[in-house]
Amino acid sequence: QLHLTTSEKNELARSLEMVQNQLQEKESEIKRETSEYKDRLLQAEKEHQDALTEANRKNEVEIEACHEKISSLEQFISSQKLEIEHLKSNKEQLNNSLKEANQALGELLKTKVR
């Protein structure tokens, strides 16, 4: 009986040791996988942050280019308004000159007819 009990105890001790070894292996594997996932997550976060930074930089460059374009267009519009005013003034002067010339022509024609 003692021999049988000692044998069972030894068998149970081996089984316990095997289970403990398996648990340690599983724990090591889980720790390794967790570490890998953390590394991958950190890498993904870094890539994401780098992409965001680059996108923001490109957007800022584009916004600056748009501001410059707007400024340029505003200057162009302003110069065109001045040109329009100048042309209106010239048109007014030409219309007045044309009226005067037509009046003078009318007077000359009246004089010629008499």
Biopython code that builds the backbone (N, CA, C, O; Angstrom):
import numpy as np
from Bio.PDB.StructureBuilder import StructureBuilder

atoms = [
    (1, "GLN", "N", (0.846, -1.194, 0.000)),
    (1, "GLN", "CA", (0.000, 0.000, 0.000)),
    (1, "GLN", "C", (0.890, 1.257, 0.000)),
    (1, "GLN", "O", (0.659, 2.192, -0.766)),
    (2, "LEU", "N", (1.923, 1.260, 0.884)),
    (2, "LEU", "CA", (2.832, 2.395, 0.974)),
    (2, "LEU", "C", (3.536, 2.610, -0.364)),
    (2, "LEU", "O", (3.679, 3.735, -0.841)),
    (3, "HIS", "N", (3.972, 1.498, -0.952)),
    (3, "HIS", "CA", (4.638, 1.577, -2.255)),
    (3, "HIS", "C", (3.691, 2.142, -3.303)),
    (3, "HIS", "O", (4.091, 2.977, -4.114)),
    (4, "LEU", "N", (2.456, 1.699, -3.294)),
    (4, "LEU", "CA", (1.445, 2.176, -4.248)),
    (4, "LEU", "C", (1.189, 3.668, -4.027)),
    (4, "LEU", "O", (1.114, 4.435, -4.987)),
    (5, "THR", "N", (1.059, 4.070, -2.791)),
    (5, "THR", "CA", (0.808, 5.478, -2.467)),
    (5, "THR", "C", (2.013, 6.328, -2.864)),
    (5, "THR", "O", (1.847, 7.419, -3.410)),
    (6, "THR", "N", (3.202, 5.846, -2.600)),
    (6, "THR", "CA", (4.422, 6.578, -2.981)),
    (6, "THR", "C", (4.495, 6.689, -4.495)),
    (6, "THR", "O", (4.872, 7.735, -5.024)),
    (7, "SER", "N", (4.145, 5.642, -5.183)),
    (7, "SER", "CA", (4.151, 5.629, -6.643)),
    (7, "SER", "C", (3.129, 6.641, -7.178)),
    (7, "SER", "O", (3.428, 7.395, -8.103)),
    (8, "GLU", "N", (1.949, 6.653, -6.604)),
    (8, "GLU", "CA", (0.912, 7.615, -7.023)),
    (8, "GLU", "C", (1.368, 9.045, -6.747)),
    (8, "GLU", "O", (1.178, 9.957, -7.552)),
    (9, "LYS", "N", (1.989, 9.202, -5.549)),
    (9, "LYS", "CA", (2.487, 10.535, -5.190)),
    (9, "LYS", "C", (3.531, 10.996, -6.199)),
    (9, "LYS", "O", (3.499, 12.140, -6.652)),
    (10, "ASN", "N", (4.452, 10.110, -6.550)),
    (10, "ASN", "CA", (5.477, 10.460, -7.540)),
    (10, "ASN", "C", (4.841, 10.780, -8.889)),
    (10, "ASN", "O", (5.249, 11.722, -9.569)),
    (11, "GLU", "N", (3.839, 9.992, -9.272)),
    (11, "GLU", "CA", (3.126, 10.230, -10.543)),
    (11, "GLU", "C", (2.420, 11.586, -10.504)),
    (11, "GLU", "O", (2.474, 12.351, -11.467)),
    (12, "LEU", "N", (1.761, 11.873, -9.385)),
    (12, "LEU", "CA", (1.079, 13.164, -9.237)),
    (12, "LEU", "C", (2.098, 14.310, -9.247)),
    (12, "LEU", "O", (1.849, 15.362, -9.835)),
    (13, "ALA", "N", (3.228, 14.103, -8.603)),
    (13, "ALA", "CA", (4.273, 15.132, -8.583)),
    (13, "ALA", "C", (4.772, 15.396, -9.997)),
    (13, "ALA", "O", (4.970, 16.552, -10.370)),
    (14, "ARG", "N", (4.981, 14.337, -10.802)),
    (14, "ARG", "CA", (5.409, 14.503, -12.202)),
    (14, "ARG", "C", (4.322, 15.231, -13.015)),
    (14, "ARG", "O", (4.605, 16.125, -13.813)),
    (15, "SER", "N", (3.088, 14.817, -12.783)),
    (15, "SER", "CA", (1.977, 15.468, -13.484)),
    (15, "SER", "C", (1.911, 16.944, -13.128)),
    (15, "SER", "O", (1.746, 17.801, -13.996)),
    (16, "LEU", "N", (2.044, 17.232, -11.818)),
    (16, "LEU", "CA", (2.020, 18.627, -11.371)),
    (16, "LEU", "C", (3.163, 19.407, -11.996)),
    (16, "LEU", "O", (2.968, 20.541, -12.433)),
    (17, "GLU", "N", (4.342, 18.824, -12.047)),
    (17, "GLU", "CA", (5.492, 19.480, -12.634)),
    (17, "GLU", "C", (5.264, 19.734, -14.125)),
    (17, "GLU", "O", (5.611, 20.797, -14.639)),
    (18, "MET", "N", (4.678, 18.748, -14.818)),
    (18, "MET", "CA", (4.375, 18.924, -16.257)),
    (18, "MET", "C", (3.378, 20.060, -16.450)),
    (18, "MET", "O", (3.546, 20.903, -17.331)),
    (19, "VAL", "N", (2.326, 20.075, -15.606)),
    (19, "VAL", "CA", (1.316, 21.138, -15.717)),
    (19, "VAL", "C", (1.951, 22.493, -15.429)),
    (19, "VAL", "O", (1.671, 23.476, -16.116)),
    (20, "GLN", "N", (2.818, 22.542, -14.399)),
    (20, "GLN", "CA", (3.488, 23.802, -14.072)),
    (20, "GLN", "C", (4.395, 24.246, -15.218)),
    (20, "GLN", "O", (4.449, 25.431, -15.547)),
    (21, "ASN", "N", (5.102, 23.303, -15.818)),
    (21, "ASN", "CA", (5.954, 23.626, -16.971)),
    (21, "ASN", "C", (5.119, 24.145, -18.138)),
    (21, "ASN", "O", (5.485, 25.119, -18.795)),
    (22, "GLN", "N", (3.990, 23.478, -18.386)),
    (22, "GLN", "CA", (3.102, 23.917, -19.474)),
    (22, "GLN", "C", (2.570, 25.324, -19.196)),
    (22, "GLN", "O", (2.496, 26.160, -20.096)),
    (23, "LEU", "N", (2.200, 25.574, -17.931)),
    (23, "LEU", "CA", (1.709, 26.899, -17.556)),
    (23, "LEU", "C", (2.802, 27.953, -17.748)),
    (23, "LEU", "O", (2.539, 29.049, -18.243)),
    (24, "GLN", "N", (4.028, 27.612, -17.351)),
    (24, "GLN", "CA", (5.132, 28.555, -17.530)),
    (24, "GLN", "C", (5.383, 28.826, -19.008)),
    (24, "GLN", "O", (5.626, 29.966, -19.403)),
    (25, "GLU", "N", (5.322, 27.779, -19.822)),
    (25, "GLU", "CA", (5.499, 27.952, -21.268)),
    (25, "GLU", "C", (4.392, 28.830, -21.838)),
    (25, "GLU", "O", (4.637, 29.732, -22.639)),
    (26, "LYS", "N", (3.151, 28.536, -21.397)),
    (26, "LYS", "CA", (2.009, 29.315, -21.891)),
    (26, "LYS", "C", (2.144, 30.780, -21.455)),
    (26, "LYS", "O", (1.883, 31.699, -22.230)),
    (27, "GLU", "N", (2.559, 30.975, -20.190)),
    (27, "GLU", "CA", (2.748, 32.330, -19.679)),
    (27, "GLU", "C", (3.836, 33.057, -20.471)),
    (27, "GLU", "O", (3.678, 34.224, -20.829)),
    (28, "SER", "N", (4.931, 32.363, -20.739)),
    (28, "SER", "CA", (6.013, 32.957, -21.538)),
    (28, "SER", "C", (5.516, 33.308, -22.942)),
    (28, "SER", "O", (5.822, 34.375, -23.474)),
    (29, "GLU", "N", (4.753, 32.398, -23.524)),
    (29, "GLU", "CA", (4.215, 32.639, -24.879)),
    (29, "GLU", "C", (3.275, 33.843, -24.877)),
    (29, "GLU", "O", (3.317, 34.679, -25.779)),
    (30, "ILE", "N", (2.423, 33.918, -23.845)),
    (30, "ILE", "CA", (1.488, 35.044, -23.763)),
    (30, "ILE", "C", (2.247, 36.350, -23.574)),
    (30, "ILE", "O", (1.900, 37.364, -24.181)),
    (31, "LYS", "N", (3.289, 36.334, -22.728)),
    (31, "LYS", "CA", (4.097, 37.535, -22.527)),
    (31, "LYS", "C", (4.787, 37.961, -23.817)),
    (31, "LYS", "O", (4.832, 39.144, -24.154)),
    (32, "ARG", "N", (5.330, 36.964, -24.540)),
    (32, "ARG", "CA", (5.998, 37.264, -25.809)),
    (32, "ARG", "C", (4.998, 37.858, -26.809)),
    (32, "ARG", "O", (5.288, 38.865, -27.454)),
    (33, "GLU", "N", (3.819, 37.230, -26.937)),
    (33, "GLU", "CA", (2.805, 37.738, -27.865)),
    (33, "GLU", "C", (2.336, 39.134, -27.465)),
    (33, "GLU", "O", (2.148, 40.005, -28.314)),
    (34, "THR", "N", (2.149, 39.334, -26.154)),
    (34, "THR", "CA", (1.727, 40.648, -25.662)),
    (34, "THR", "C", (2.779, 41.699, -26.021)),
    (34, "THR", "O", (2.449, 42.804, -26.453)),
    (35, "SER", "N", (4.039, 41.337, -25.836)),
    (35, "SER", "CA", (5.127, 42.258, -26.168)),
    (35, "SER", "C", (5.132, 42.569, -27.667)),
    (35, "SER", "O", (5.310, 43.719, -28.071)),
    (36, "GLU", "N", (4.934, 41.531, -28.488)),
    (36, "GLU", "CA", (4.879, 41.742, -29.946)),
    (36, "GLU", "C", (3.723, 42.660, -30.321)),
    (36, "GLU", "O", (3.884, 43.565, -31.139)),
    (37, "TYR", "N", (2.547, 42.424, -29.720)),
    (37, "TYR", "CA", (1.382, 43.262, -30.029)),
    (37, "TYR", "C", (1.620, 44.710, -29.604)),
    (37, "TYR", "O", (1.244, 45.648, -30.307)),
    (38, "LYS", "N", (2.256, 44.875, -28.429)),
    (38, "LYS", "CA", (2.563, 46.239, -27.982)),
    (38, "LYS", "C", (3.514, 46.923, -28.955)),
    (38, "LYS", "O", (3.325, 48.087, -29.308)),
    (39, "ASP", "N", (4.549, 46.180, -29.390)),
    (39, "ASP", "CA", (5.500, 46.748, -30.355)),
    (39, "ASP", "C", (4.795, 47.122, -31.658)),
    (39, "ASP", "O", (5.034, 48.190, -32.220)),
    (40, "ARG", "N", (3.925, 46.229, -32.128)),
    (40, "ARG", "CA", (3.196, 46.510, -33.373)),
    (40, "ARG", "C", (2.261, 47.704, -33.201)),
    (40, "ARG", "O", (2.118, 48.532, -34.100)),
    (41, "LEU", "N", (1.627, 47.777, -32.031)),
    (41, "LEU", "CA", (0.732, 48.902, -31.762)),
    (41, "LEU", "C", (1.517, 50.215, -31.730)),
    (41, "LEU", "O", (1.089, 51.215, -32.306)),
    (42, "LEU", "N", (2.671, 50.203, -31.051)),
    (42, "LEU", "CA", (3.505, 51.407, -31.005)),
    (42, "LEU", "C", (3.957, 51.816, -32.403)),
    (42, "LEU", "O", (3.955, 52.999, -32.745)),
    (43, "GLN", "N", (4.346, 50.821, -33.211)),
    (43, "GLN", "CA", (4.777, 51.106, -34.586)),
    (43, "GLN", "C", (3.617, 51.700, -35.391)),
    (43, "GLN", "O", (3.789, 52.675, -36.124)),
    (44, "ALA", "N", (2.437, 51.096, -35.242)),
    (44, "ALA", "CA", (1.263, 51.600, -35.972)),
    (44, "ALA", "C", (0.924, 53.022, -35.525)),
    (44, "ALA", "O", (0.596, 53.879, -36.347)),
    (45, "GLU", "N", (1.005, 53.264, -34.214)),
    (45, "GLU", "CA", (0.725, 54.613, -33.714)),
    (45, "GLU", "C", (1.743, 55.615, -34.245)),
    (45, "GLU", "O", (1.389, 56.740, -34.599)),
    (46, "LYS", "N", (3.012, 55.203, -34.298)),
    (46, "LYS", "CA", (4.055, 56.092, -34.825)),
    (46, "LYS", "C", (3.801, 56.396, -36.306)),
    (46, "LYS", "O", (3.892, 57.545, -36.741)),
    (47, "GLU", "N", (3.481, 55.346, -37.071)),
    (47, "GLU", "CA", (3.203, 55.555, -38.499)),
    (47, "GLU", "C", (1.991, 56.461, -38.682)),
    (47, "GLU", "O", (1.981, 57.340, -39.545)),
    (48, "HIS", "N", (0.970, 56.234, -37.859)),
    (48, "HIS", "CA", (-0.235, 57.059, -37.929)),
    (48, "HIS", "C", (0.104, 58.523, -37.610)),
    (48, "HIS", "O", (-0.338, 59.438, -38.305)),
    (49, "GLN", "N", (0.891, 58.727, -36.550)),
    (49, "GLN", "CA", (1.274, 60.090, -36.165)),
    (49, "GLN", "C", (2.123, 60.738, -37.257)),
    (49, "GLN", "O", (1.948, 61.917, -37.564)),
    (50, "ASP", "N", (3.041, 59.968, -37.843)),
    (50, "ASP", "CA", (3.870, 60.498, -38.934)),
    (50, "ASP", "C", (2.993, 60.902, -40.125)),
    (50, "ASP", "O", (3.200, 61.949, -40.739)),
    (51, "ALA", "N", (2.011, 60.050, -40.435)),
    (51, "ALA", "CA", (1.107, 60.349, -41.557)),
    (51, "ALA", "C", (0.293, 61.608, -41.260)),
    (51, "ALA", "O", (0.109, 62.455, -42.135)),
    (52, "LEU", "N", (-0.193, 61.727, -40.019)),
    (52, "LEU", "CA", (-0.948, 62.928, -39.641)),
    (52, "LEU", "C", (-0.080, 64.182, -39.745)),
    (52, "LEU", "O", (-0.515, 65.213, -40.258)),
    (53, "THR", "N", (1.145, 64.076, -39.251)),
    (53, "THR", "CA", (2.059, 65.213, -39.303)),
    (53, "THR", "C", (2.315, 65.632, -40.746)),
    (53, "THR", "O", (2.296, 66.819, -41.073)),
    (54, "GLU", "N", (2.555, 64.643, -41.606)),
    (54, "GLU", "CA", (2.807, 64.945, -43.028)),
    (54, "GLU", "C", (1.569, 65.549, -43.689)),
    (54, "GLU", "O", (1.671, 66.499, -44.466)),
    (55, "ALA", "N", (0.394, 64.988, -43.373)),
    (55, "ALA", "CA", (-0.853, 65.522, -43.944)),
    (55, "ALA", "C", (-1.066, 66.966, -43.483)),
    (55, "ALA", "O", (-1.451, 67.825, -44.276)),
    (56, "ASN", "N", (-0.814, 67.227, -42.201)),
    (56, "ASN", "CA", (-0.963, 68.591, -41.685)),
    (56, "ASN", "C", (0.013, 69.543, -42.370)),
    (56, "ASN", "O", (-0.349, 70.669, -42.711)),
    (57, "ARG", "N", (1.254, 69.088, -42.572)),
    (57, "ARG", "CA", (2.242, 69.929, -43.238)),
    (57, "ARG", "C", (1.797, 70.262, -44.662)),
    (57, "ARG", "O", (1.876, 71.408, -45.105)),
    (58, "LYS", "N", (1.325, 69.224, -45.371)),
    (58, "LYS", "CA", (0.865, 69.448, -46.751)),
    (58, "LYS", "C", (-0.326, 70.402, -46.772)),
    (58, "LYS", "O", (-0.411, 71.286, -47.625)),
    (59, "ASN", "N", (-1.249, 70.213, -45.815)),
    (59, "ASN", "CA", (-2.417, 71.097, -45.754)),
    (59, "ASN", "C", (-2.009, 72.539, -45.482)),
    (59, "ASN", "O", (-2.560, 73.467, -46.075)),
    (60, "GLU", "N", (-1.039, 72.728, -44.583)),
    (60, "GLU", "CA", (-0.583, 74.086, -44.288)),
    (60, "GLU", "C", (0.050, 74.732, -45.518)),
    (60, "GLU", "O", (-0.168, 75.913, -45.791)),
    (61, "VAL", "N", (0.829, 73.951, -46.252)),
    (61, "VAL", "CA", (1.440, 74.472, -47.489)),
    (61, "VAL", "C", (0.348, 74.846, -48.494)),
    (61, "VAL", "O", (0.415, 75.891, -49.140)),
    (62, "GLU", "N", (-0.653, 73.977, -48.612)),
    (62, "GLU", "CA", (-1.746, 74.229, -49.553)),
    (62, "GLU", "C", (-2.562, 75.451, -49.137)),
    (62, "GLU", "O", (-2.946, 76.266, -49.976)),
    (63, "ILE", "N", (-2.822, 75.569, -47.832)),
    (63, "ILE", "CA", (-3.566, 76.724, -47.329)),
    (63, "ILE", "C", (-2.795, 78.006, -47.614)),
    (63, "ILE", "O", (-3.376, 79.005, -48.038)),
    (64, "GLU", "N", (-1.486, 77.976, -47.380)),
    (64, "GLU", "CA", (-0.663, 79.158, -47.641)),
    (64, "GLU", "C", (-0.712, 79.524, -49.130)),
    (64, "GLU", "O", (-0.811, 80.698, -49.486)),
    (65, "ALA", "N", (-0.642, 78.506, -49.989)),
    (65, "ALA", "CA", (-0.720, 78.759, -51.434)),
    (65, "ALA", "C", (-2.075, 79.375, -51.796)),
    (65, "ALA", "O", (-2.149, 80.276, -52.632)),
    (66, "CYS", "N", (-3.139, 78.886, -51.164)),
    (66, "CYS", "CA", (-4.483, 79.438, -51.415)),
    (66, "CYS", "C", (-4.576, 80.886, -50.953)),
    (66, "CYS", "O", (-5.165, 81.725, -51.634)),
    (67, "HIS", "N", (-3.983, 81.179, -49.773)),
    (67, "HIS", "CA", (-3.983, 82.565, -49.288)),
    (67, "HIS", "C", (-3.251, 83.478, -50.272)),
    (67, "HIS", "O", (-3.700, 84.588, -50.559)),
    (68, "GLU", "N", (-2.128, 82.998, -50.777)),
    (68, "GLU", "CA", (-1.369, 83.797, -51.750)),
    (68, "GLU", "C", (-2.175, 84.012, -53.026)),
    (68, "GLU", "O", (-2.182, 85.102, -53.597)),
    (69, "LYS", "N", (-2.856, 82.949, -53.464)),
    (69, "LYS", "CA", (-3.675, 83.049, -54.681)),
    (69, "LYS", "C", (-4.814, 84.049, -54.468)),
    (69, "LYS", "O", (-5.102, 84.871, -55.338)),
    (70, "ILE", "N", (-5.459, 83.967, -53.298)),
    (70, "ILE", "CA", (-6.555, 84.893, -52.978)),
    (70, "ILE", "C", (-6.043, 86.323, -52.973)),
    (70, "ILE", "O", (-6.667, 87.222, -53.537)),
    (71, "SER", "N", (-4.905, 86.524, -52.332)),
    (71, "SER", "CA", (-4.314, 87.868, -52.278)),
    (71, "SER", "C", (-4.022, 88.381, -53.686)),
    (71, "SER", "O", (-4.309, 89.533, -54.012)),
    (72, "SER", "N", (-3.450, 87.510, -54.513)),
    (72, "SER", "CA", (-3.134, 87.881, -55.886)),
    (72, "SER", "C", (-4.409, 88.237, -56.672)),
    (72, "SER", "O", (-4.440, 89.212, -57.423)),
    (73, "LEU", "N", (-5.462, 87.416, -56.477)),
    (73, "LEU", "CA", (-6.731, 87.682, -57.176)),
    (73, "LEU", "C", (-7.373, 88.979, -56.691)),
    (73, "LEU", "O", (-7.953, 89.727, -57.478)),
    (74, "GLU", "N", (-7.263, 89.238, -55.380)),
    (74, "GLU", "CA", (-7.818, 90.488, -54.855)),
    (74, "GLU", "C", (-7.099, 91.684, -55.462)),
    (74, "GLU", "O", (-7.731, 92.686, -55.798)),
    (75, "GLN", "N", (-5.771, 91.585, -55.605)),
    (75, "GLN", "CA", (-5.008, 92.677, -56.228)),
    (75, "GLN", "C", (-5.417, 92.832, -57.692)),
    (75, "GLN", "O", (-5.554, 93.947, -58.198)),
    (76, "PHE", "N", (-5.609, 91.691, -58.365)),
    (76, "PHE", "CA", (-6.014, 91.736, -59.772)),
    (76, "PHE", "C", (-7.388, 92.401, -59.907)),
    (76, "PHE", "O", (-7.601, 93.250, -60.772)),
    (77, "ILE", "N", (-8.314, 91.994, -59.030)),
    (77, "ILE", "CA", (-9.668, 92.572, -59.073)),
    (77, "ILE", "C", (-9.604, 94.080, -58.825)),
    (77, "ILE", "O", (-10.271, 94.862, -59.503)),
    (78, "SER", "N", (-8.803, 94.469, -57.857)),
    (78, "SER", "CA", (-8.650, 95.897, -57.545)),
    (78, "SER", "C", (-8.112, 96.662, -58.755)),
    (78, "SER", "O", (-8.608, 97.738, -59.088)),
    (79, "SER", "N", (-7.093, 96.096, -59.411)),
    (79, "SER", "CA", (-6.529, 96.775, -60.585)),
    (79, "SER", "C", (-7.548, 96.812, -61.733)),
    (79, "SER", "O", (-7.600, 97.783, -62.486)),
    (80, "GLN", "N", (-8.354, 95.757, -61.862)),
    (80, "GLN", "CA", (-9.374, 95.733, -62.906)),
    (80, "GLN", "C", (-10.453, 96.787, -62.639)),
    (80, "GLN", "O", (-10.948, 97.426, -63.568)),
    (81, "LYS", "N", (-10.818, 96.965, -61.347)),
    (81, "LYS", "CA", (-11.808, 98.001, -61.007)),
    (81, "LYS", "C", (-11.274, 99.381, -61.372)),
    (81, "LYS", "O", (-11.996, 100.218, -61.912)),
    (82, "LEU", "N", (-9.979, 99.606, -61.063)),
    (82, "LEU", "CA", (-9.375, 100.892, -61.434)),
    (82, "LEU", "C", (-9.385, 101.080, -62.948)),
    (82, "LEU", "O", (-9.674, 102.167, -63.448)),
    (83, "GLU", "N", (-9.067, 100.014, -63.663)),
    (83, "GLU", "CA", (-9.063, 100.072, -65.132)),
    (83, "GLU", "C", (-10.463, 100.374, -65.662)),
    (83, "GLU", "O", (-10.630, 101.161, -66.594)),
    (84, "ILE", "N", (-11.464, 99.738, -65.054)),
    (84, "ILE", "CA", (-12.858, 99.978, -65.470)),
    (84, "ILE", "C", (-13.229, 101.444, -65.244)),
    (84, "ILE", "O", (-13.829, 102.078, -66.111)),
    (85, "GLU", "N", (-12.866, 101.981, -64.067)),
    (85, "GLU", "CA", (-13.150, 103.391, -63.780)),
    (85, "GLU", "C", (-12.453, 104.294, -64.789)),
    (85, "GLU", "O", (-13.029, 105.271, -65.269)),
    (86, "HIS", "N", (-11.206, 103.954, -65.104)),
    (86, "HIS", "CA", (-10.445, 104.729, -66.088)),
    (86, "HIS", "C", (-11.133, 104.677, -67.452)),
    (86, "HIS", "O", (-11.264, 105.696, -68.131)),
    (87, "LEU", "N", (-11.573, 103.474, -67.846)),
    (87, "LEU", "CA", (-12.243, 103.329, -69.145)),
    (87, "LEU", "C", (-13.579, 104.068, -69.168)),
    (87, "LEU", "O", (-13.943, 104.655, -70.187)),
    (88, "LYS", "N", (-14.312, 104.044, -68.049)),
    (88, "LYS", "CA", (-15.582, 104.791, -67.979)),
    (88, "LYS", "C", (-15.330, 106.286, -68.152)),
    (88, "LYS", "O", (-16.059, 106.988, -68.853)),
    (89, "SER", "N", (-14.264, 106.749, -67.482)),
    (89, "SER", "CA", (-13.925, 108.167, -67.589)),
    (89, "SER", "C", (-13.563, 108.521, -69.031)),
    (89, "SER", "O", (-13.997, 109.547, -69.555)),
    (90, "ASN", "N", (-12.757, 107.655, -69.669)),
    (90, "ASN", "CA", (-12.394, 107.888, -71.075)),
    (90, "ASN", "C", (-13.627, 107.869, -71.970)),
    (90, "ASN", "O", (-13.753, 108.679, -72.888)),
    (91, "LYS", "N", (-14.537, 106.932, -71.693)),
    (91, "LYS", "CA", (-15.763, 106.843, -72.500)),
    (91, "LYS", "C", (-16.573, 108.130, -72.366)),
    (91, "LYS", "O", (-17.085, 108.670, -73.347)),
    (92, "GLU", "N", (-16.675, 108.609, -71.117)),
    (92, "GLU", "CA", (-17.412, 109.853, -70.863)),
    (92, "GLU", "C", (-16.791, 111.001, -71.659)),
    (92, "GLU", "O", (-17.493, 111.784, -72.299)),
    (93, "GLN", "N", (-15.449, 111.083, -71.604)),
    (93, "GLN", "CA", (-14.762, 112.160, -72.327)),
    (93, "GLN", "C", (-14.983, 112.017, -73.840)),
    (93, "GLN", "O", (-15.213, 113.003, -74.540)),
    (94, "LEU", "N", (-14.909, 110.771, -74.328)),
    (94, "LEU", "CA", (-15.101, 110.563, -75.770)),
    (94, "LEU", "C", (-16.537, 110.892, -76.181)),
    (94, "LEU", "O", (-16.764, 111.470, -77.244)),
    (95, "ASN", "N", (-17.511, 110.521, -75.332)),
    (95, "ASN", "CA", (-18.908, 110.855, -75.640)),
    (95, "ASN", "C", (-19.099, 112.370, -75.691)),
    (95, "ASN", "O", (-19.785, 112.891, -76.571)),
    (96, "ASN", "N", (-18.481, 113.072, -74.729)),
    (96, "ASN", "CA", (-18.577, 114.540, -74.722)),
    (96, "ASN", "C", (-17.918, 115.123, -75.964)),
    (96, "ASN", "O", (-18.451, 116.038, -76.592)),
    (97, "SER", "N", (-16.751, 114.582, -76.311)),
    (97, "SER", "CA", (-16.063, 115.071, -77.513)),
    (97, "SER", "C", (-16.895, 114.796, -78.758)),
    (97, "SER", "O", (-16.970, 115.627, -79.663)),
    (98, "LEU", "N", (-17.530, 113.603, -78.794)),
    (98, "LEU", "CA", (-18.356, 113.253, -79.945)),
    (98, "LEU", "C", (-19.553, 114.196, -80.055)),
    (98, "LEU", "O", (-19.911, 114.630, -81.150)),
    (99, "LYS", "N", (-20.173, 114.512, -78.910)),
    (99, "LYS", "CA", (-21.305, 115.455, -78.919)),
    (99, "LYS", "C", (-20.871, 116.808, -79.458)),
    (99, "LYS", "O", (-21.537, 117.408, -80.301)),
    (100, "GLU", "N", (-19.727, 117.275, -78.944)),
    (100, "GLU", "CA", (-19.220, 118.569, -79.393)),
    (100, "GLU", "C", (-18.916, 118.547, -80.892)),
    (100, "GLU", "O", (-19.205, 119.501, -81.615)),
    (101, "ALA", "N", (-18.320, 117.428, -81.343)),
    (101, "ALA", "CA", (-17.982, 117.322, -82.770)),
    (101, "ALA", "C", (-19.262, 117.286, -83.605)),
    (101, "ALA", "O", (-19.334, 117.912, -84.662)),
    (102, "ASN", "N", (-20.278, 116.549, -83.127)),
    (102, "ASN", "CA", (-21.554, 116.485, -83.860)),
    (102, "ASN", "C", (-22.233, 117.854, -83.896)),
    (102, "ASN", "O", (-22.810, 118.249, -84.910)),
    (103, "GLN", "N", (-22.154, 118.569, -82.775)),
    (103, "GLN", "CA", (-22.741, 119.917, -82.754)),
    (103, "GLN", "C", (-22.015, 120.834, -83.732)),
    (103, "GLN", "O", (-22.626, 121.600, -84.477)),
    (104, "ALA", "N", (-20.689, 120.727, -83.701)),
    (104, "ALA", "CA", (-19.896, 121.564, -84.610)),
    (104, "ALA", "C", (-20.209, 121.205, -86.052)),
    (104, "ALA", "O", (-20.333, 122.084, -86.905)),
    (105, "LEU", "N", (-20.338, 119.899, -86.326)),
    (105, "LEU", "CA", (-20.667, 119.460, -87.677)),
    (105, "LEU", "C", (-22.041, 119.980, -88.087)),
    (105, "LEU", "O", (-22.255, 120.434, -89.211)),
    (106, "GLY", "N", (-22.973, 119.895, -87.115)),
    (106, "GLY", "CA", (-24.319, 120.414, -87.400)),
    (106, "GLY", "C", (-24.279, 121.889, -87.729)),
    (106, "GLY", "O", (-24.928, 122.340, -88.673)),
    (107, "GLU", "N", (-23.512, 122.645, -86.949)),
    (107, "GLU", "CA", (-23.372, 124.082, -87.222)),
    (107, "GLU", "C", (-22.757, 124.333, -88.579)),
    (107, "GLU", "O", (-23.186, 125.218, -89.319)),
    (108, "LEU", "N", (-21.733, 123.534, -88.902)),
    (108, "LEU", "CA", (-21.077, 123.698, -90.203)),
    (108, "LEU", "C", (-22.026, 123.376, -91.356)),
    (108, "LEU", "O", (-22.039, 124.051, -92.386)),
    (109, "LEU", "N", (-22.836, 122.298, -91.145)),
    (109, "LEU", "CA", (-23.783, 121.931, -92.189)),
    (109, "LEU", "C", (-24.844, 123.013, -92.361)),
    (109, "LEU", "O", (-25.242, 123.329, -93.482)),
    (110, "LYS", "N", (-25.305, 123.587, -91.227)),
    (110, "LYS", "CA", (-26.288, 124.672, -91.307)),
    (110, "LYS", "C", (-25.709, 125.876, -92.049)),
    (110, "LYS", "O", (-26.365, 126.501, -92.883)),
    (111, "THR", "N", (-24.449, 126.175, -91.710)),
    (111, "THR", "CA", (-23.773, 127.299, -92.331)),
    (111, "THR", "C", (-23.606, 127.046, -93.820)),
    (111, "THR", "O", (-23.798, 127.954, -94.629)),
    (112, "LYS", "N", (-23.257, 125.846, -94.180)),
    (112, "LYS", "CA", (-23.023, 125.477, -95.570)),
    (112, "LYS", "C", (-24.330, 125.545, -96.370)),
    (112, "LYS", "O", (-24.338, 125.973, -97.524)),
    (113, "VAL", "N", (-25.422, 125.123, -95.747)),
    (113, "VAL", "CA", (-26.711, 125.108, -96.435)),
    (113, "VAL", "C", (-27.156, 126.535, -96.710)),
    (113, "VAL", "O", (-27.755, 126.795, -97.754)),
    (114, "ARG", "N", (-26.885, 127.448, -95.821)),
    (114, "ARG", "CA", (-27.340, 128.846, -96.019)),
    (114, "ARG", "C", (-26.623, 129.505, -97.105)),
    (114, "ARG", "O", (-26.883, 130.672, -97.397)),
]
sb = StructureBuilder()
sb.init_structure("model")
sb.init_model(0)
sb.init_chain("A")
sb.init_seg("    ")
for serial, (resi, resn, name, xyz) in enumerate(atoms, 1):
    if name == "N":
        sb.init_residue(resn, " ", resi, " ")
    sb.init_atom(name, np.array(xyz, "f"), 0.0, 1.0, " ", f" {name:<3s}", serial, name[0])
structure = sb.get_structure()
